[in-house]
Amino acid sequence: MRLILKHVSSGYIEEVLKDISFEAEAGDFIGIIGPNGSGKTTLLRTIAKILMPKRGVIYVDGKNVAEMSVRELAKIIAVVPQNFQTNFDFKVEDVVLMGRTPHLGRFELESERDFEITLKAMRTVGCESLIGRSIGELSGGELQKVIIARALAQEPKILLLDEPTAHLDINHQIEIMNLLRKLADSGVLVIAVIHDVNLALQFCSKLILMKDGKIVAIGKPEEVVEAIRDVFDIDVIVRKNPITGKFYVLPVKLEKVGNSKIHIICGGGSGAKLMLKLERGSVGVLNILDTDWEVANSLGFEIISEAPFSPISDEAHERNLKLIEKAETVILADIPFGYGNLKNLEAALYASDLGKLIVIDRTPIEKRDFTNGRAKELYCRLKGKFVKNEDEAISSL
């Protein structure tokens, strides 16, 4: 099964989708993410022929969707809408059985095989225990399972879902996403609009990032994760889960200062807020995999790196001093000092002698000195502007 879109533009009155082209095949689990109004739902409806393209063409297994009948297409594509509403209080099994409609003649009744397929679909999503209950009695998570089961009863090769985890609590979100992943693994092409970026990064095999009706990026999660900043116009910290190996993002929205000639001496997360407020800059010395190292790496700061869990080497220290010389301002974060990072305090003293040091003095040095007084001795020699927090430091620039 292969789905191909070529230069598709679509919309109700005005064009919402603009020149969309991509290919997908059986086994893909594609997540569509993007801000509100970016055209995500319009894309699903166009694929499903609920909307006809104004330009371009869509092929399903080599057939032009525009030339296929609704019944023919319904045997291939099933749609799970964002909201399911009915004026009748149907039983759960009757709702799922509705999925067999495309396979029945005009006056044909359901056969034993149709009932078997219905039951199989309910077992696949884990909602067979709901048989006999009215859909009006169901929770949001239970109802979503029933609607997915109805779609599976169509025996589709392509499953389209519009925000299948919206308004569900976290356990149902994970349950639904696991289910969709298993369906894709079984050979179904699954395409879902997903509002939670981290869920999409965790479960989808490919992502389509949309903005203003266009595809900004498409590919495996690790290939497009950096484009999330541009799509949502927001700052994010990109990290990799050490257990799953999957990427995740921490979105932040901070006003940028825009000074690129700031050097930050930090560690252990003490410099994260400063970096997020700055357009760019430099940091050092940081051990690789330190929290501040990850933030700086994600935001594109120039980094003086040291091996994990290693003391600062003379070479790294010298490179740090050179960045301090080039900087207009150096900010010393509120960090503890041990023998391993004492050279960073020596670097701050160098910046002090150059007259370009701001010190965040939130925690008394006595509580941060783990060098038997050596750090305190150097700290007390610092000259510069002492402030209480990061906001004051930024205001001083």
N, C-alpha and C positions, 0 to 999 in steps of 0.2 A: 504494500500500500504506500503510495507516494502522493503527497499534496504539494502542488506548485502554484504559487501566486506570481504573476508577471505584471508589473507596473499597474497595480490595482489602485484606483481612486474611487472613493465611495462616500456616501453621506445621505441625509434625508433631503434637505433643501440645498444647503451648501456642502461642499466637499469637506469631510472630516479626515478621511484617510487620503494620503497624498503619495502616490507612486510607490506602493508597497510591493516588494518582491522578496520572496524567500521560498525555500523548499523544506519539507519535513517528511519523515517516513515512519513506518511501523516501528514501535518500540521507543520512539522519542517521548519524553515528558517535557513539554515546552511550557515555561511560565512566561506570561506577558505581564510586564510591570511598567509603571509609569505614573505620572501625576494625574489627577482628575482632569478629564477633558482632553486627554492625549490620544483618544481614539481606540482604546483597548476593547471595549464592548462592541463598538462599531466594526472592528476587525472580525470578532467572532461572528457577528450577525451576517457579515458579508460572506464569510466562508460557508455559513449554513444556508445561504440563499434567502435569508430573511430580508436582506437588502441586496439589491442588484448593483454591481459595480457600474459607475459612470464611465469608467475607462478601465482597460486592462482585462485580464482573463484569469480564471481559476480552473485548474485541472485536478481531478481526482482519478488516480490510476489512468491517466491519459485521456480521460473524458472531460469535456468542457462542462462545468457545473451549470452554466446558463442553458445548456441544451438538455439537461436531465430533468425529469419530472420530480415533483415533490416526494411522491411515494418512493421512487427509485433512489433519491438522495437520502431519504429517511432510513433506508436499509443499510446505508453506509455511515451516515453521520448522525450522532445523537447529541442533543443539547441539554445541559443542566443550567437552567436560568438562575439568576441571583435570588429571585423571590418566586415562590410557588404559591399561587392562590387559587382557591376554588370555592364556589358557593355551596357545594355539597359535602357532606361529612362522609366521605368514602372510607371503606375499610382499607387498611394498608395494602393487602394483597390485590385489591381491585385497582389501586393506583399503579402498582408495579405492572399488572397485567395490561394496562394501557400501552405499555411499550411494545406490545405485540401488534398493534394496529397496522403499521405499514406492511406487515406480512399477511394480512387477512384480506380476502375479497370483500366486495361491497356488502354482501349479506351473509358473509361467512362467520360462523361461530368459532370460538377458540377450541382447539383440539387438545388432546392429552399432551401432545408435544409442547404446545404453547404454555400449558400449566407447568410442565417440567422445566422449561426454560425460565419461567417466572420464578419458580422456587430456587433454581440454581443461581439466578441473579441476586436473590435475597440472601442466599447463603454466602455468596461471594463478598457482599458488603457487610455481612454480619447482622442482618436485621430480621432473620426468620423468626426470632422470638416475638416480634411485633405483630405477627399474624393474628387477625381477629380484632385488633384495636383500630379505633377511628383516628384518622390523621389529625383531627382537631385536638386529640389528647397528647400528641407527641411533643417532645422537647425539640429545640432547634437542631441539635445534633442528630436525633433520631429521624426527624423529617428529612434532613439532608441525605442521610443514608437511603431512605426510601426513594427519593427523587433520583439518586444515582442508580439505584437498583432498577428503576423504571427505564432509565436510559440504557442500562446494560441489557435489559430484556429485548431491546431492539436488535441486539447482536451487532453493534456498530463496529466498524473498523477505525472510526475516528470519533473521539469523545471530546466535546467542547464544553467547558465549564466557566461560568462567569462568577468569579469570587466565591468559590465553593466553601471557603472557611470563614467568610464574613459573619460576624455576630456570634461565633461559636467560642466556647471557652477553650483553653489551651489543650486539654486532653483530647477534645473532639477534633481540634485543628490537626493535631499530629496524627490522629487515627485516620482522618480523611486523606491527608497527604500520603501516609503510608499505603493506603488503599490505592490511590492513584498511581503511586510508584509501582505497585505490584501489577496493576492493569497494564501499564506500559511495558513492564518486563514480560508480560504474557503475549505481547505483540500488538496491543492497541496503541494507536497514535493519540496521545492525550495532550490537549492544548487548553491551558487554564489561565484566566486572568486572576492574578494573585495580588492582594493589596499589601501583604506582609513580605517585605523584601527578604528578610532572613529565612522565612519559610521557603521561599522560592530558591534561595541559594542552597539551602540544606537538601531539598528533595528533587529539584528539577535537573534534568540532564542538559537542557539548553535553556537560554533565556533570550527573550526579545524585549529590548528596552525601547520604549516609545516616548516621544515628546512632540507636541504640536502636530499630531497626525502622521508623523514619520518615524521610521525605524532608525534609532540612533546607534544601536549596537545589537548584534546577534551572535550567539556562540555559547560555548560552555561557560558555566558560572565564573570559573577562574579567569576566563578570557575577557569578560565584560564587566567584572565587578568594579573596576576603576571608573567606568563610565557612569556609575550611579550618581556621582557628584554632579555631573553635567545635566543628567536627566531630571533630577529633583531640585537642582539649584540649591544644594545644601552641602555643608561639610560633613564628611563621614570619616570615621576611623575604620580602616579595613584590617581585620585580623583573621587568623586561621585557627580553627578549633583544634587543639593538640590531640584530641581523642578521635574525632571523626575525620579530620583532615579537610573539612569543608570551611569555606570562607564565611564570615559574618561581618556585618557593619554596625557601627555605633554612630547614629546620626547626631549631629550637633548643629546649632544655629547660633553663631556668634558674630558680632560686628567685627569686621576686619580693620586692622590698623594700617597695614600696607607698607610697613618699613621693612625692607629686605636686609638691612645691615645691622640686625640684632643678633647677638650671640648669647645663647642661654647655657648656663652651667647648671645641670640638674641631674635627676636620677630617681628611679623608683616611682615614677608617676608625678613627681613634683613639678615638672615642666609642661605637663600636658595642656593645662588651661592656657598658659602663655603661648604655646605653639598654635593652638586652635584660634587664637585671636590675631595671630600674625599671618600675613600673606605668605611669607617665606623667611628664611633665615638660616642660622647654623646652630648646632649644639655639639657638646662634647665635654669630656670624653664619656661615652656610654658603653656599657657591656652589651654585646649583641643579645637580643631577647629580653633585655630590660624593658619595662613598660614604656618608659620615655623613648627608648630606641625604636620600639614598634610604632609609636605615634609619629615620631619624626620621620621614619621611613615611609609611613603611609601618606604623610602630608608633603613629602618631597623636600624636606630640609636637608641641608648638607650636614653630614654626621662624621664625627671622629669616633671610630668604633674600636672597641677592645674585645678580646675573646671573652666568652661567657665565664663569669665567676673568677675572672683573672684581675689582678691589680693593674693599675694604669702603668703602661710601659713608658720608658723615656721617649721612644719614637712618637707614640700617641700624644704624649704631653707636649712635645715640640710642635707637632701639627696643631694642637689646640692653641698654643700661644700665637701661631701665625694667623689663625682665624680671629683671635682677639685683636690682633694688630689691625686687621682689615675692617673690623666692626666699628660702627659709630657708638654703639652702646652695648654693654655686657650686663646681663641680669643673672645674679646668683640666686637660685631658688632655695627654698627652705628645706635643705637636705641634711641628713645625718652624715657624719664623717667617721670613717674607719681608716685603718692603714692602707687599705686597697684603693681608696679614692682620695687620699689626702692631697695628691697632686692637683686635683681640681680646685682645692682651696688655695694652693700655691698659684694656680692660674688666675684665680679671682684676685689675689693680691697683686699680680702683674697688671691686671685690668685696672685695679685701684690706683697703682702708680701712674698709669696712663691717663687717669682722670675720666674714665668712662664707665664706672661701675654703679649699678643699682643693686641693693641687697634686700631681699625679702626676709625680714627679721621677725617672723611670726612666733617661732619657738625659741626659747632661750638656748644659746649655744651649749650651755652646760648639759642640757638634756639631749643634745645631738652629738656630743663629743665622746667617741669610743676609742680615743688614742691616748688616754692618760694625760690629757691636758695639752697635747701638741696642737690639736685643731683649735682649741680656744685661744692659744697663744697667737696663732696666725690670724684668726678671726678678729681678734681685738686690734690688729694692726690695719684692718681694712679701712679705707677712706672712700666715701661716696655717699649716695643718697640711700638712707635706710627707710624702707616702707614696711607696712604691716601685711600686705596681701598682694595678689596678682593684679587686681584692678588698680591699685595705687601705682604699681610698677608700670602698667600700661599707660596710665594717665601722665606719668612722668616723662614719657618718650617725646 
